[in-house]
Amino acid sequence: MKGIQGVVQLSLLVGAWGWEYKTKRNPAFPLDVVDKLQDETMPKVQAWLDKQHKAGKATNCTLENAAVRQEWSDMTVETRQEYVRAVLCLQKKSPRAPKDKVPGSLSRFDDFVATHMTQAGELHGPTNLFAAHRYFIYVYEKALREECGYTGYQPYMNYDRYVADPLNSLLFDGSPASMSGNGKLAPYNGIPQPFPRPYDRIPADQGGGCVTTGPFKDMVVSLGPKGSVVRDIPPNPQRDGLGSNPRCLRRDVNRFSVAGAKANYTYHLITQHNDVDSFYNRYLGQPQLKGDPNPWGLHNAGHYLIGGDPGGDFYCSPGDPLFYFHHGALDRIWWIWQMNDPENRINAVPGQAMPGGHNHGRRQTTQPKNALDSVIDLGWTAPGVRLEEMNDQLGGLGGEMCYIYV
């Protein structure tokens, strides 16, 4: 396995434009085409920030003081274990969701699951999908840091590192510094997909049952199910899935799914889709690419790498802690795409001129004519914010939001 625990100082692009990453990288993983594309994009990031500062934009965000979100396997053992402790801490803290509305929320961790369930339409319409999930992850990261003492930032997963042998990776190997491993074998019919046969479902892999190794093997899942893909999940006592329904964390770490998220798919998405609607639709695998054996789209391919319950449930998926790694990866991809043409892409919002666009299978509530003025509402989890604030991760929220990916 690529379980090399040592790391080396990463210093990129020094001399070309006078700045370097002050972070570390695991030498077991050479840069893939997306990593290289991001490095090539960093001068554009610096130029964009310089322009914002010269224009007097009210932000103190710079590349020198930006928070750095790392890929999980680039983090030290100690930092990974600190992150795990913070998630377990959040799972022990009392919930803030109102008991009359969410009686099944047992912890602060569950509060985020309940938000995703109750705000599904707001979070997943075309105009909101990118920005609302950026905010969702940001607020979760703040909870880990401010409520549970985590000193790092939200990790992401680079899908390409988990294509060949995910179960022996630093993410899934079941060690104390992992995010736990696979579930026991529990056969099910795979994950339905909106494509004609034989691509109408992602095949099941070797899991599907309760997770038995690693820090989350004793985790209690309470909310849901509401749209599960695995069998034998006890029904929730409430139709809306918000009642208490204690059960184990289940996973099917799925190689068939993650095959649709190799680096070549991400690179093509970023470099060959210049307008935001095209980028959005390809991100969701629409329309199907003829002859592609893994046509799931990055969004589904990453989600069902985790699979199981609640990870494979559209509504309850944040109930698996790996949800935030997946959407961190998608946020990184959106950011790289934005920064390759920031003048035209920072405030580009999908769904404004795409009557035939894919709506992620869910109805979106009515939005203002200018989508940038719409409000992202996370209910009790965080204050509402204008969508425009979330489109810029290097200066949104008056400069409070300031982070990059490495």
C-alpha positions in Angstrom: 0.0 0.0 0.0 1.0 3.6 -0.4 1.2 3.9 3.3 4.5 5.9 3.5 4.1 7.9 6.6 7.0 10.3 5.8 6.4 13.6 4.0 8.6 16.1 2.3 8.5 19.9 2.2 6.6 21.0 -0.9 8.0 24.1 -2.6 6.5 24.8 -6.0 6.8 27.5 -8.6 9.4 29.4 -6.6 11.2 31.9 -8.8 8.6 32.0 -11.5 6.4 34.3 -9.4 7.9 34.6 -6.0 5.6 32.4 -3.8 5.7 28.9 -2.5 3.3 26.4 -0.8 4.2 26.3 2.9 2.9 22.7 3.4 3.9 19.1 2.8 3.3 16.4 0.3 3.5 12.6 0.6 6.3 11.5 -1.7 4.4 8.3 -2.6 2.1 10.2 -4.9 3.5 11.9 -8.0 1.6 14.9 -9.3 -1.3 13.9 -11.6 -2.5 16.1 -14.5 -5.0 18.0 -12.2 -2.3 18.7 -9.6 -0.1 20.1 -12.4 -2.9 22.1 -13.8 -3.6 23.6 -10.4 0.1 24.6 -10.0 0.0 26.2 -13.4 -3.1 28.1 -12.3 -1.5 29.7 -9.2 0.0 32.7 -11.0 -3.6 33.5 -12.2 -4.7 33.3 -8.6 -2.0 35.7 -7.5 -2.9 38.1 -10.3 -6.6 38.0 -9.4 -5.8 38.8 -5.8 -3.5 41.6 -6.8 -6.2 43.1 -8.9 -8.8 42.8 -6.1 -6.5 44.5 -3.7 -5.7 47.3 -6.1 -9.4 47.8 -6.7 -9.9 48.4 -3.0 -12.0 45.3 -2.3 -12.5 44.9 1.4 -10.5 41.8 2.0 -7.2 41.0 3.7 -7.0 37.6 2.0 -3.6 36.8 0.5 -1.9 33.6 -0.6 0.5 34.1 2.4 -2.3 34.0 5.0 -4.8 31.8 3.2 -5.8 28.6 5.0 -4.5 25.4 3.2 -6.8 22.4 2.7 -4.7 19.3 2.0 -5.4 15.9 0.4 -5.8 13.4 3.2 -2.7 11.3 2.4 -0.5 14.4 2.3 -1.3 15.1 5.9 0.9 13.9 8.7 -0.3 11.0 10.9 -0.7 13.4 13.8 -2.8 15.8 11.8 -5.0 13.0 10.5 -5.5 11.7 14.0 -6.3 15.2 15.3 -8.9 15.5 12.5 -10.5 12.2 13.5 -10.7 13.3 17.2 -12.4 16.5 16.2 -15.1 14.6 14.2 -15.6 12.2 17.1 -15.9 15.2 19.4 -18.6 16.8 17.2 -20.5 13.5 17.3 -20.5 13.8 21.1 -21.6 17.4 21.4 -25.2 18.2 22.1 -27.3 19.1 19.0 -28.6 22.6 18.3 -31.4 21.6 15.8 -34.8 22.1 17.4 -36.1 18.9 18.9 -39.6 19.4 17.8 -38.4 19.5 14.2 -35.5 17.0 14.3 -36.0 14.6 17.2 -33.5 12.2 15.7 -30.5 14.6 15.8 -28.3 13.2 18.6 -25.3 15.5 18.1 -23.8 18.6 16.5 -22.6 16.2 13.7 -26.2 15.2 13.1 -27.2 18.8 12.9 -25.4 19.1 9.6 -27.1 15.9 8.3 -30.5 17.3 9.3 -29.7 20.5 7.4 -28.8 18.6 4.3 -32.1 16.7 4.5 -34.4 19.6 5.2 -32.7 22.0 2.8 -32.2 19.5 -0.1 -34.0 21.7 -2.7 -32.0 24.8 -1.7 -28.7 22.9 -1.7 -29.1 21.0 -5.0 -30.7 23.3 -7.5 -28.4 24.4 -10.4 -27.8 27.9 -9.1 -26.9 26.7 -5.6 -25.2 23.4 -5.9 -21.6 24.7 -6.0 -21.9 27.7 -3.7 -24.2 26.1 -1.1 -22.0 23.1 -0.6 -19.0 25.5 -0.4 -20.7 27.2 2.5 -21.8 23.9 4.0 -18.3 22.6 4.1 -16.9 25.9 5.4 -19.4 26.0 8.3 -18.6 22.3 9.2 -14.9 23.1 9.1 -15.5 26.1 11.5 -17.4 23.8 13.9 -14.5 21.3 14.0 -12.1 24.1 14.7 -14.1 26.3 17.1 -16.1 23.7 18.9 -13.6 20.8 19.0 -10.2 22.4 18.9 -9.1 21.1 15.5 -6.1 23.2 14.4 -6.0 22.2 10.7 -8.5 22.6 7.9 -11.0 20.4 6.1 -9.2 17.7 4.0 -10.2 16.6 0.6 -9.8 13.4 -1.4 -8.0 13.2 -4.7 -10.1 10.5 -6.3 -7.2 9.4 -8.6 -5.3 8.1 -5.5 -8.1 5.7 -4.7 -8.9 4.1 -8.1 -6.6 1.1 -8.0 -6.7 -0.1 -4.4 -8.8 2.1 -2.1 -9.0 -0.3 0.8 -5.2 -0.3 1.2 -5.0 3.5 1.1 -4.4 5.9 4.0 -8.0 6.9 3.7 -9.7 3.5 4.0 -7.1 1.1 5.6 -8.9 1.0 9.0 -5.9 2.3 11.0 -6.3 4.9 13.8 -5.2 7.6 11.3 -7.8 6.6 8.7 -11.4 7.4 8.2 -12.3 3.7 8.8 -12.5 1.0 6.2 -15.1 -0.9 4.2 -18.3 -2.5 5.5 -18.8 -6.3 5.7 -20.0 -8.0 2.6 -23.7 -7.5 2.3 -24.9 -8.0 -1.3 -27.3 -5.5 -2.9 -28.3 -4.5 -6.4 -25.9 -1.6 -7.1 -26.7 2.0 -7.5 -29.3 3.1 -10.1 -28.1 5.7 -12.6 -30.0 7.8 -15.2 -28.4 6.1 -18.2 -29.6 3.3 -20.6 -28.4 -0.2 -20.1 -25.8 -1.5 -19.4 -24.9 1.8 -17.6 -28.2 2.1 -15.7 -26.5 1.1 -12.4 -23.1 1.2 -10.8 -22.3 -2.4 -9.8 -22.0 -3.3 -6.1 -18.5 -4.0 -4.8 -17.3 -6.0 -1.8 -19.0 -4.2 1.0 -22.4 -2.8 1.9 -22.6 -3.8 5.5 -21.4 -2.4 8.8 -18.0 -0.8 9.1 -15.8 -3.0 11.4 -12.4 -1.2 11.5 -11.0 2.2 12.3 -12.1 5.1 14.4 -15.8 5.1 13.2 -16.5 1.4 13.6 -18.7 2.1 16.6 -20.3 5.2 15.1 -24.1 5.5 15.6 -26.1 6.7 12.5 -29.4 8.1 13.7 -31.2 10.1 10.9 -32.7 8.5 7.8 -32.9 6.6 5.7 -34.7 8.5 3.1 -33.2 7.3 -0.2 -30.9 4.4 0.6 -29.3 2.1 -2.0 -28.4 -0.8 0.3 -30.7 -3.4 1.8 -32.1 -4.1 5.2 -32.0 -0.6 6.6 -34.6 -0.3 9.3 -37.2 2.4 8.4 -37.2 5.7 10.1 -40.1 6.2 12.5 -40.9 9.5 10.7 -41.8 9.8 7.0 -39.4 12.7 6.6 -36.5 10.6 8.0 -35.8 13.0 10.9 -36.7 10.6 13.7 -34.2 8.7 15.7 -33.2 5.4 14.0 -29.9 4.2 15.6 -27.9 1.8 13.5 -24.3 1.2 12.3 -22.3 3.0 9.7 -22.4 1.0 6.5 -20.1 1.4 3.4 -19.4 -0.2 0.1 -16.0 1.3 -0.9 -16.7 1.0 -4.6 -14.0 0.7 -7.3 -16.6 0.6 -10.1 -17.8 4.0 -9.0 -14.5 5.8 -8.5 -13.3 4.6 -11.9 -15.5 7.5 -13.2 -13.5 10.0 -11.2 -10.0 9.4 -12.5 -7.8 12.4 -13.1 -8.4 12.4 -16.8 -12.2 13.0 -16.2 -11.4 16.0 -13.9 -8.9 17.4 -16.3 -11.3 17.2 -19.2 -14.0 18.8 -17.1 -11.9 21.8 -16.2 -10.2 22.3 -19.5 -12.9 21.5 -22.1 -15.9 23.2 -20.6 -15.5 27.0 -20.7 -19.1 28.1 -19.8 -20.6 27.4 -16.4 -23.6 25.5 -17.7 -21.5 23.1 -19.7 -19.2 22.6 -16.7 -22.2 22.0 -14.4 -23.8 19.4 -16.7 -20.6 17.5 -17.3 -19.8 17.5 -13.6 -23.1 15.7 -13.2 -22.4 13.3 -16.1 -24.9 14.9 -18.5 -25.3 14.2 -21.3 -23.9 10.7 -21.3 -20.6 10.4 -23.2 -20.9 7.7 -25.8 -18.6 4.8 -25.4 -17.6 5.9 -21.9 -17.6 2.8 -19.6 -17.8 5.0 -16.5 -20.3 7.7 -17.3 -21.4 8.5 -13.8 -20.0 12.1 -13.7 -17.7 13.3 -10.9 -20.5 14.1 -8.5 -21.9 10.6 -8.4 -18.6 8.8 -8.9 -17.2 10.4 -5.8 -20.4 9.9 -3.7 -20.7 6.2 -4.5 -17.0 5.5 -3.8 -18.3 5.7 -0.2 -21.8 4.3 -0.8 -23.6 2.4 1.9 -25.7 4.0 4.5 -26.0 6.9 4.9 -23.2 7.7 2.4 -25.2 6.4 -0.5 -28.4 8.2 0.5 -29.0 11.4 -1.4 -30.6 13.2 1.6 -28.6 11.8 4.5 -25.1 11.4 2.8 -23.4 13.9 5.3 -24.0 11.2 7.9 -20.8 9.5 6.7 -17.8 11.8 7.6 -16.3 11.1 4.2 -19.0 13.3 2.6 -16.9 16.3 3.4 -13.9 14.9 1.7 -15.9 14.3 -1.5 -17.5 17.7 -1.6 -14.1 19.2 -0.7 -12.7 17.6 -3.8 -15.6 19.0 -5.9 -15.1 22.4 -4.4 -11.4 22.2 -5.3 -12.3 21.3 -8.9 -14.8 24.2 -9.1 -12.1 26.6 -7.7 -9.5 25.5 -10.3 -12.0 26.0 -13.1 -12.9 29.4 -11.7 -9.4 30.6 -11.4 -8.5 29.7 -15.0 -10.6 32.7 -16.0 -11.6 34.5 -12.9 -12.8 37.6 -14.7 -15.6 35.6 -16.3 -16.0 32.7 -13.9 -15.9 33.9 -10.3 -19.5 35.1 -10.6 -20.7 32.7 -13.2 -23.8 30.8 -11.9 -25.2 27.7 -13.6 -28.9 27.5 -14.4 -29.4 31.1 -15.6 -29.7 30.2 -19.3 -30.1 26.4 -19.3 -33.8 25.4 -19.6 -32.6 22.0 -20.6 -30.0 21.7 -17.8 -29.8 18.8 -15.4 -31.4 19.8 -12.1 -29.8 17.0 -10.1 -33.1 15.3 -9.8 -34.6 17.7 -7.4 -36.8 20.8 -7.8 -35.3 24.1 -6.9 -37.1 26.9 -5.2 -37.7 30.2 -7.0 -34.7 32.4 -7.3 -34.3 36.2 -7.9 -33.5 37.2 -11.5 -29.9 37.8 -10.5 -28.9 34.5 -8.8 -26.0 36.2 -7.1 -28.6 38.0 -4.9 -30.2 34.8 -3.8 -29.7 33.7 -0.2 -28.2 30.4 0.8 -30.2 29.2 3.8 -28.7 26.6 6.1 -31.4 27.0 8.7 -30.2 26.5 12.2 -26.7 25.5 11.1 -25.5 29.0 9.9 -26.8 32.5 9.1 -28.1 33.0 5.6 -25.6 34.5 3.1 -25.8 35.9 -0.4 -24.8 33.4 -3.0 -22.2 35.9 -4.4 -20.3 35.7 -1.1 -19.7 32.0 -1.7 -18.6 32.3 -5.3 -15.2 33.7 -4.1 -13.3 31.5 -1.6 -10.5 34.1 -1.6 -12.4 37.0 -0.2 -16.0 36.0 0.4 -17.8 37.0 3.6 -15.9 40.3 3.7 -12.6 38.4 3.6 -13.4 35.9 6.3 -13.4 33.1 3.7 -9.8 32.7 2.6 -8.5 29.3 1.7 -6.7 27.4 -1.1 -6.3 23.7 -1.9 -2.9 22.0 -2.3 
